[in-house]
Amino acid sequence: MTILIRFILVCIIIYLLIRSFTRYFAEQEAASRKKWEEENQDKNTPKGVSKDVGEYIDYEEIKD
């Protein structure tokens, strides 16, 4: 009888350890995926001046 109880307790401990490790690695994977998506989202944004802004004209001062 004590062997059965000991076996059940060992199985419960092993189950809890495996479950905690799988949750930990799942969180790590989700965090790295989120970071990767944020980095790629920055790359997809258009760079430079939009066409709605207009042209830039550099004026020179003329001294008399």
Backbone as numpy.savetxt, mean C-alpha at the origin, in Angstrom:
# Nx Ny Nz CAx CAy CAz Cx Cy Cz
-7.43 -40.47 28.92 -8.25 -39.27 28.92 -7.39 -38.01 28.92
-6.32 -38.03 29.72 -5.46 -36.85 29.76 -4.71 -36.67 28.44
-4.43 -37.76 27.78 -3.76 -37.67 26.47 -4.68 -37.00 25.46
-5.95 -37.30 25.51 -6.92 -36.68 24.61 -7.02 -35.18 24.86
-7.10 -34.79 26.11 -7.18 -33.36 26.45 -5.90 -32.66 26.03
-4.76 -33.27 26.26 -3.48 -32.69 25.87 -3.41 -32.54 24.35
-3.87 -33.54 23.62 -3.88 -33.49 22.15 -4.78 -32.36 21.65
-5.95 -32.21 22.25 -6.87 -31.15 21.85 -6.26 -29.78 22.13
-5.62 -29.60 23.28 -5.00 -28.32 23.61 -3.85 -27.98 22.66
-3.05 -28.97 22.33 -1.95 -28.75 21.39 -2.50 -28.38 20.01
-3.55 -29.03 19.58 -4.17 -28.71 18.29 -4.74 -27.28 18.29
-5.34 -26.88 19.38 -5.88 -25.52 19.47 -4.75 -24.49 19.42
-3.66 -24.75 20.10 -2.52 -23.83 20.08 -1.93 -23.73 18.68
-1.77 -24.85 18.03 -1.24 -24.85 16.66 -2.17 -24.09 15.72
-3.46 -24.32 15.86 -4.45 -23.62 15.04 -4.37 -22.11 15.25
-4.28 -21.67 16.51 -4.21 -20.24 16.79 -2.92 -19.61 16.26
-1.82 -20.33 16.35 -0.55 -19.82 15.81 -0.62 -19.67 14.29
-1.12 -20.68 13.63 -1.22 -20.62 12.16 -2.15 -19.50 11.73
-3.26 -19.35 12.42 -4.22 -18.29 12.07 -3.62 -16.91 12.26
-2.85 -16.72 13.34 -2.25 -15.41 13.58 -1.19 -15.10 12.52
-0.40 -16.09 12.12 0.61 -15.86 11.09 -0.03 -15.55 9.74
-1.09 -16.23 9.40 -1.74 -15.95 8.11 -2.37 -14.56 8.10
-2.95 -14.14 9.21 -3.51 -12.78 9.27 -2.40 -11.73 9.19
-1.28 -11.99 9.84 -0.16 -11.04 9.81 0.35 -10.87 8.38
0.56 -11.97 7.67 1.07 -11.88 6.31 0.04 -11.30 5.36
-1.24 -11.53 5.61 -2.28 -10.92 4.78 -2.29 -9.41 4.96
-2.09 -8.92 6.18 -2.02 -7.47 6.42 -0.80 -6.87 5.75
0.33 -7.57 5.80 1.55 -7.08 5.16 1.35 -6.98 3.65
0.71 -7.98 3.07 0.47 -7.98 1.63 -0.49 -6.85 1.25
-1.52 -6.64 2.06 -2.47 -5.57 1.77 -1.80 -4.21 1.88
-0.92 -4.03 2.85 -0.22 -2.75 3.00 0.72 -2.51 1.83
1.42 -3.53 1.40 2.34 -3.35 0.26 1.56 -3.10 -1.02
0.41 -3.75 -1.18 -0.43 -3.52 -2.36 -0.97 -2.09 -2.37
-1.37 -1.61 -1.21 -1.89 -0.24 -1.12 -0.79 0.76 -1.44
0.40 0.54 -0.93 1.52 1.42 -1.22 1.84 1.41 -2.71
1.83 0.24 -3.33 2.11 0.12 -4.75 1.06 0.86 -5.57
-0.22 0.75 -5.17 -1.29 1.45 -5.89 -1.14 2.96 -5.76
-0.75 3.44 -4.58 -0.55 4.88 -4.39 0.60 5.39 -5.25
1.67 4.61 -5.35 2.81 5.02 -6.18 2.40 5.05 -7.66
1.65 4.06 -8.09 1.24 4.02 -9.50 0.19 5.08 -9.81
-0.60 5.45 -8.84 -1.60 6.48 -9.05 -0.91 7.81 -9.30
0.20 8.07 -8.63 0.95 9.30 -8.87 1.54 9.33 -10.27
1.90 8.19 -10.80 2.48 8.13 -12.14 1.45 8.39 -13.22
0.20 8.11 -12.96 -0.85 8.26 -13.96 -1.34 9.70 -14.09
-0.99 10.56 -13.15 -1.44 11.94 -13.23 -0.66 12.66 -14.32
-1.34 13.54 -15.06 -0.63 14.25 -16.14 0.37 15.24 -15.56
1.49 15.38 -16.25 2.55 16.26 -15.78 2.63 17.47 -16.68
3.15 18.55 -16.16 3.34 19.75 -16.94 2.14 20.67 -16.83
2.09 21.63 -17.72 1.03 22.64 -17.71 -0.10 22.16 -18.61
-1.31 22.31 -18.12 -2.44 21.90 -18.95 -2.64 22.90 -20.09
-3.35 22.51 -21.11 -3.55 23.37 -22.28 -4.51 24.51 -21.99
-5.23 24.45 -20.90 -6.17 25.51 -20.55 -5.47 26.74 -19.98
-4.24 26.59 -19.53 -3.55 27.68 -18.87 -3.13 28.75 -19.87
-2.67 28.38 -21.01 -2.22 29.34 -22.02 -0.71 29.30 -22.16
-0.19 30.25 -22.94 1.24 30.27 -23.21 1.96 31.18 -22.23
3.20 30.88 -22.02 4.04 31.69 -21.16 4.87 32.60 -22.06
4.83 33.90 -21.79 5.59 34.86 -22.60 6.57 35.55 -21.68
7.83 35.55 -22.09 8.88 36.19 -21.31 9.12 37.58 -21.88
8.85 38.60 -21.11 9.03 39.99 -21.54 10.39 40.50 -21.07
11.00 41.31 -21.91 12.25 41.96 -21.56 11.99 43.44 -21.31
12.64 43.96 -20.32 12.49 45.39 -20.06 13.40 46.17 -20.98
12.88 47.26 -21.53 13.66 48.14 -22.38 13.92 49.42 -21.61
15.20 49.75 -21.43 15.55 50.95 -20.67 15.89 52.05 -21.66
15.39 53.24 -21.40 15.66 54.38 -22.27 16.93 55.06 -21.88
